[in-house]
Amino acid sequence: MGAQKSVHAGKAKIDVNVDFTHKLCAPMIFPSLRNTSSPLSLVIGSLCIKHPNLFGGSEKFDVSWDKGLYDSNILVAYRRPRPQWVAQQCFILQHSLSPEIGVHGIPVDNFSRSGSGGMNLSRLSVGLDLNEPASSKWSSTTSIKFENVRLLSDDGRSITRDLDGFPVTCSGNAHDSMVVLKQESRYVKANDRSFSQFTMQIEQGIPVLSKWLIFNRFKFVASKGIKLGPAFFLTSLTGGSIVGDMAPYQAFAIGGLGSVRGYGEGAVGSGRSCLVANTELTFPLSKMLEGSVFLDCGTDLGSGRLVPGNPALRQGKPGSGVGLGYGLRFKSPLGHFHVDYAINAFEQTTLYFGITNHAS
């Protein structure tokens, strides 16, 4: 439920999208993470400005702003035209603000939910993306960016320590700075009966200055889908690890939608390493309705104690967990709706509700 509008100003295009869906659904399904007395706090939306020919040489300039219930993201991108056989360049300026629940959130109701720890992650980055020419199955992106990260309270004040007095940054100061070189490669193979996908991300912190973070972080996602008659079976394995300098907010958070359902976000654990397996079988119930059954499991591989301050141990997170359940998927011209009902190892149930809107 919302409003969409596109406006052309010369060669530039302005897209505005305001969505009131969460104003109706969120209070009924999700507990409030913070005070939402402002009417605008329960409205989500986006604003996008695109110019296809900024300086007359087919340079593309995009500005976008996305606002969620508790988060926001501002992105400025500038792309210069280059031959198709060389890497495409994109200059990026981005600022994001989101609740830091995965590591510092407080598990409640037998780990089925994660309450707000009163911390929000503010990240400012500027840099360059290089998109390599894609082959038939492989694609690759390389980026180098400067990042400045700080933790803020709900009222916008800088935070240097958590509720137990442990530092929330690697430097111990109000912010961390780093230059990050990132390489992401993706392999996709698909046909009418199945698909395979593998993604690998490697991040390297470059020691430009002595106080900046030096680390190596990698993450992989391997997925396989097979059509079984009218049904579809999907399985995936996600893993990763980080070595070197590390702040608590860089830990791998395990639990929640997209990880181990039946648990709150990060309620299974948060560690230097992780391994998460997901399996799901979907089957048609009608032309517009599908059913699903799923099984998720995840572990921090015993690495929770290696995170600075050991926040997972202080919050009593188990470090491993299993969730299983069932759900419904409803397809309509307005978007895709899904509801998942999951139970965790502590026999506590969780309901997930989601909406995917179609682009106009």
Secondary structure per residue as TSV (DSSP state, phi and psi in degrees):
chain	resnum	aa	ss	phi	psi
A	1	M	-	360.0	117.6
A	2	G	E	-177.8	-163.1
A	3	A	E	-138.1	139.7
A	4	Q	E	-129.2	142.7
A	5	K	E	-151.3	134.8
A	6	S	E	-117.5	133.2
A	7	V	E	-128.8	134.0
A	8	H	E	-102.7	125.0
A	9	A	E	-120.9	94.6
A	10	G	T	67.4	-126.2
A	11	K	T	-89.2	-10.2
A	12	A	E	-83.6	150.9
A	13	K	E	-123.0	132.4
A	14	I	E	-116.8	121.1
A	15	D	E	-110.2	128.2
A	16	V	E	-122.0	130.8
A	17	N	E	-136.7	116.4
A	18	V	E	-116.3	126.3
A	19	D	E	-120.5	123.2
A	20	F	-	-100.9	7.8
A	21	T	H	-57.2	-46.3
A	22	H	H	-66.6	-25.2
A	23	K	H	-63.1	-31.2
A	24	L	H	-90.3	-39.2
A	25	C	H	-87.2	-40.2
A	26	A	H	-60.7	-45.6
A	27	P	H	-63.1	-25.4
A	28	M	H	-82.8	-29.0
A	29	I	H	-109.5	-37.4
A	30	F	S	-114.0	139.5
A	31	P	-	-69.5	146.0
A	32	S	-	-68.9	135.6
A	33	L	S	-86.5	-20.1
A	34	R	S	-160.2	178.5
A	35	N	-	-67.8	124.5
A	36	T	-	-120.1	48.6
A	37	S	-	-71.7	-25.7
A	38	S	S	-73.9	133.8
A	39	P	G	-59.1	-34.0
A	40	L	G	-71.5	-17.7
A	41	S	G	-69.0	-20.6
A	42	L	G	-103.7	19.7
A	43	V	-	-117.7	133.1
A	44	I	E	-112.3	156.3
A	45	G	E	-176.7	-179.1
A	46	S	E	-149.8	152.3
A	47	L	E	-133.5	127.2
A	48	C	E	-133.7	127.5
A	49	I	E	-119.0	124.7
A	50	K	E	-126.1	132.4
A	51	H	E	-123.4	119.1
A	52	P	S	-83.5	-8.9
A	53	N	-	-152.7	68.9
A	54	L	S	-63.3	-48.3
A	55	F	S	-113.7	17.7
A	56	G	S	86.8	2.6
A	57	G	S	-118.7	30.5
A	58	S	S	66.1	23.9
A	59	E	-	-73.2	134.7
A	60	K	E	-104.3	131.8
A	61	F	E	-128.2	120.5
A	62	D	E	-124.0	138.2
A	63	V	E	-129.0	126.3
A	64	S	E	-134.9	146.3
A	65	W	E	-135.1	121.9
A	66	D	E	-116.6	129.8
A	67	K	E	-120.7	124.5
A	68	G	-	-102.3	-168.0
A	69	L	S	-63.9	-43.3
A	70	Y	S	-128.3	5.8
A	71	D	-	-136.7	165.4
A	72	S	E	-151.3	156.1
A	73	N	E	-147.4	127.0
A	74	I	E	-116.9	128.4
A	75	L	E	-132.5	129.0
A	76	V	E	-119.4	124.5
A	77	A	E	-131.2	137.9
A	78	Y	E	-129.4	124.1
A	79	R	E	-121.2	130.0
A	80	R	-	-100.3	142.5
A	81	P	-	-69.8	136.5
A	82	R	-	-140.2	156.5
A	83	P	-	-56.9	148.8
A	84	Q	T	-66.3	-21.8
A	85	W	T	-86.8	-0.6
A	86	V	S	-116.4	165.1
A	87	A	-	-63.7	135.9
A	88	Q	E	-85.1	132.2
A	89	Q	E	-98.9	142.7
A	90	C	E	-143.2	119.7
A	91	F	E	-87.8	130.2
A	92	I	E	-122.8	135.5
A	93	L	E	-129.0	123.6
A	94	Q	E	-142.8	141.6
A	95	H	E	-135.2	129.3
A	96	S	E	-129.3	150.0
A	97	L	E	-139.5	123.9
A	98	S	E	-150.9	152.2
A	99	P	E	-62.6	136.1
A	100	E	-	-95.5	86.0
A	101	I	-	-100.9	-32.1
A	102	G	T	-57.9	-36.5
A	103	V	T	-105.3	-46.2
A	104	H	T	-100.4	-0.9
A	105	G	-	-66.7	155.5
A	106	I	E	-105.9	114.7
A	107	P	E	-65.7	135.9
A	108	V	E	-135.9	169.7
A	109	D	T	52.3	55.5
A	110	N	T	54.5	44.2
A	111	F	T	68.7	10.1
A	112	S	T	-79.1	-17.1
A	113	R	E	-137.7	158.5
A	114	S	E	-122.1	116.2
A	115	G	E	-81.1	160.5
A	116	S	-	-68.1	135.2
A	117	G	-	-92.9	8.5
A	118	G	S	76.1	17.8
A	119	M	-	-119.2	143.0
A	120	N	E	-131.8	135.8
A	121	L	E	-92.9	119.4
A	122	S	E	-108.3	122.1
A	123	R	E	-128.5	123.3
A	124	L	E	-112.9	126.2
A	125	S	E	-136.3	146.7
A	126	V	E	-143.6	136.0
A	127	G	E	176.2	-157.4
A	128	L	E	-131.8	132.7
A	129	D	E	-105.9	137.2
A	130	L	E	-121.7	114.1
A	131	N	E	-98.5	111.2
A	132	E	-	-70.8	149.3
A	133	P	-	-57.8	130.3
A	134	A	-	-81.2	140.6
A	135	S	-	-87.4	-167.9
A	136	S	S	-65.6	-30.6
A	137	K	S	-128.3	-20.2
A	138	W	E	-109.3	144.2
A	139	S	E	-139.5	154.8
A	140	S	E	-146.9	141.7
A	141	T	E	-132.7	132.7
A	142	T	E	-120.4	137.3
A	143	S	E	-139.7	151.4
A	144	I	E	-133.3	125.3
A	145	K	E	-141.7	148.0
A	146	F	E	-92.9	133.0
A	147	E	E	-127.0	139.0
A	148	N	E	-123.7	120.0
A	149	V	E	-122.0	134.2
A	150	R	E	-143.3	156.5
A	151	L	E	-103.0	133.8
A	152	L	E	-122.8	149.6
A	153	S	-	-78.0	173.6
A	154	D	T	-63.0	-23.7
A	155	D	T	-97.4	11.7
A	156	G	S	91.8	5.6
A	157	R	-	-85.0	144.8
A	158	S	E	-67.6	141.6
A	159	I	E	-119.4	131.7
A	160	T	S	-110.2	-18.2
A	161	R	B	-138.4	151.1
A	162	D	-	-83.1	-172.4
A	163	L	T	-64.3	-22.6
A	164	D	T	-97.0	4.3
A	165	G	S	89.9	9.2
A	166	F	-	-90.8	145.2
A	167	P	B	-61.3	142.7
A	168	V	S	-103.0	-5.3
A	169	T	S	-118.5	162.5
A	170	C	S	-72.3	-37.0
A	171	S	S	-76.1	-20.2
A	172	G	S	84.1	-6.4
A	173	N	S	-92.7	-170.0
A	174	A	S	-73.8	-14.9
A	175	H	E	-151.9	159.8
A	176	D	E	-113.4	142.0
A	177	S	E	-122.0	145.8
A	178	M	E	-161.3	152.9
A	179	V	E	-109.8	122.8
A	180	V	E	-117.7	123.9
A	181	L	E	-98.6	122.5
A	182	K	E	-124.6	133.9
A	183	Q	E	-122.8	126.4
A	184	E	E	-126.8	124.9
A	185	S	E	-119.6	143.6
A	186	R	E	-136.7	134.2
A	187	Y	E	-119.7	130.3
A	188	V	E	-135.3	129.7
A	189	K	E	-134.4	127.1
A	190	A	E	-145.1	149.9
A	191	N	-	-145.7	-168.5
A	192	D	S	-69.2	-20.9
A	193	R	S	-107.3	-20.2
A	194	S	E	-161.1	169.6
A	195	F	E	-149.1	154.2
A	196	S	E	-132.2	141.8
A	197	Q	E	-146.0	137.7
A	198	F	E	-138.0	129.7
A	199	T	E	-127.5	133.8
A	200	M	E	-128.0	127.8
A	201	Q	E	-118.6	132.8
A	202	I	E	-129.0	125.5
A	203	E	E	-118.8	134.4
A	204	Q	E	-125.7	120.6
A	205	G	E	-78.6	124.2
A	206	I	E	-98.0	126.8
A	207	P	-	-79.5	69.4
A	208	V	S	-64.9	-43.8
A	209	L	S	-121.9	155.9
A	210	S	T	-64.0	-28.2
A	211	K	T	-89.5	-3.2
A	212	W	S	-84.5	153.4
A	213	L	-	-69.8	137.5
A	214	I	-	-120.0	116.7
A	215	F	E	-158.1	165.9
A	216	N	E	-131.3	125.5
A	217	R	E	-130.3	129.7
A	218	F	E	-129.7	153.5
A	219	K	E	-148.9	140.4
A	220	F	E	-131.8	152.1
A	221	V	E	-136.4	120.5
A	222	A	E	-116.6	127.1
A	223	S	E	-130.3	146.9
A	224	K	E	-141.4	128.7
A	225	G	E	-124.2	137.0
A	226	I	E	-134.3	134.8
A	227	K	E	-86.0	123.5
A	228	L	E	-115.6	87.0
A	229	G	T	64.4	-128.2
A	230	P	T	-79.3	-13.5
A	231	A	E	-92.3	166.5
A	232	F	E	-135.1	126.6
A	233	F	E	-106.3	128.3
A	234	L	E	-128.1	131.1
A	235	T	E	-133.7	147.0
A	236	S	E	-148.0	153.4
A	237	L	E	-132.3	126.6
A	238	T	E	-122.3	135.0
A	239	G	E	-150.4	164.8
A	240	G	E	-176.5	170.4
A	241	S	E	-160.7	158.8
A	242	I	E	-138.1	136.9
A	243	V	E	-127.9	154.3
A	244	G	E	98.0	-155.8
A	245	D	S	-60.8	144.8
A	246	M	-	-156.7	135.6
A	247	A	-	-100.7	154.6
A	248	P	G	-54.3	-36.2
A	249	Y	G	-67.9	-12.1
A	250	Q	G	-87.4	-4.4
A	251	A	S	-65.7	154.1
A	252	F	E	-79.0	118.7
A	253	A	E	-92.8	129.4
A	254	I	E	-116.7	129.0
A	255	G	-	122.7	143.3
A	256	G	S	109.3	-179.8
A	257	L	T	-62.4	130.3
A	258	G	T	88.3	-1.8
A	259	S	S	-133.4	-103.4
A	260	V	-	-113.3	103.3
A	261	R	T	-70.8	151.8
A	262	G	T	101.6	-12.7
A	263	Y	S	-121.1	156.7
A	264	G	-	-72.0	170.1
A	265	E	T	-60.8	119.0
A	266	G	T	73.5	8.2
A	267	A	-	-76.9	-18.0
A	268	V	S	-73.8	-45.1
A	269	G	E	173.0	171.9
A	270	S	E	-145.0	121.4
A	271	G	E	-143.6	177.1
A	272	R	S	-71.9	-21.9
A	273	S	E	-134.0	163.3
A	274	C	E	-157.8	158.5
A	275	L	E	-148.6	123.6
A	276	V	E	-132.3	131.2
A	277	A	E	-119.7	136.0
A	278	N	E	-130.6	136.4
A	279	T	E	-133.2	141.4
A	280	E	E	-150.5	137.9
A	281	L	E	-119.2	121.0
A	282	T	E	-111.5	146.6
A	283	F	E	-147.2	144.6
A	284	P	E	-74.8	137.5
A	285	L	S	-107.0	-30.0
A	286	S	S	-158.7	-173.1
A	287	K	S	-63.1	-33.4
A	288	M	S	-114.1	0.2
A	289	L	E	-126.9	133.6
A	290	E	E	-124.1	148.9
A	291	G	E	-107.9	161.7
A	292	S	E	-150.2	150.8
A	293	V	E	-128.5	144.7
A	294	F	E	-146.7	158.8
A	295	L	E	-140.2	124.3
A	296	D	E	-122.4	146.5
A	297	C	E	-149.3	150.8
A	298	G	E	-157.0	156.8
A	299	T	E	-150.4	152.5
A	300	D	-	-92.7	6.4
A	301	L	T	57.3	30.4
A	302	G	T	74.0	14.0
A	303	S	-	-95.7	1.7
A	304	G	G	-60.2	-34.8
A	305	R	G	-70.2	-14.1
A	306	L	G	-89.6	-5.6
A	307	V	S	-78.2	132.9
A	308	P	T	-52.8	129.0
A	309	G	T	82.5	-10.8
A	310	N	-	46.5	57.9
A	311	P	H	-63.5	-30.9
A	312	A	H	-64.9	-42.3
A	313	L	H	-66.2	-41.9
A	314	R	H	-65.5	-26.8
A	315	Q	T	-95.1	2.1
A	316	G	T	72.6	24.9
A	317	K	-	-70.7	141.2
A	318	P	-	-72.3	-24.0
A	319	G	S	89.8	-19.6
A	320	S	E	-151.5	154.2
A	321	G	E	-165.4	158.5
A	322	V	E	-131.1	136.5
A	323	G	E	-133.7	141.3
A	324	L	E	-139.9	158.0
A	325	G	E	177.4	-163.8
A	326	Y	E	-144.4	166.4
A	327	G	E	-159.9	176.3
A	328	L	E	-127.3	143.7
A	329	R	E	-125.0	121.1
A	330	F	E	-116.3	123.7
A	331	K	E	-104.5	128.2
A	332	S	E	-140.5	164.7
A	333	P	T	-60.5	-23.0
A	334	L	T	-84.5	-17.3
A	335	G	E	153.7	-178.0
A	336	H	E	-108.2	129.7
A	337	F	E	-113.5	139.7
A	338	H	E	-139.8	144.2
A	339	V	E	-130.3	126.2
A	340	D	E	-119.8	137.0
A	341	Y	E	-119.8	117.5
A	342	A	E	-128.2	153.5
A	343	I	E	-127.1	138.3
A	344	N	E	-100.5	-175.2
A	345	A	T	-67.8	-14.6
A	346	F	T	-97.9	14.1
A	347	E	S	59.9	31.5
A	348	Q	-	-105.2	133.7
A	349	T	E	-99.0	153.3
A	350	T	E	-139.0	140.2
A	351	L	E	-111.0	128.0
A	352	Y	E	-114.4	139.4
A	353	F	E	-134.9	133.3
A	354	G	E	-144.3	154.5
A	355	I	E	-133.4	131.9
A	356	T	E	-117.7	111.1
A	357	N	E	-82.7	144.9
A	358	H	-	-77.1	146.5
A	359	A	-	-69.4	142.4
A	360	S	-	-79.5	360.0
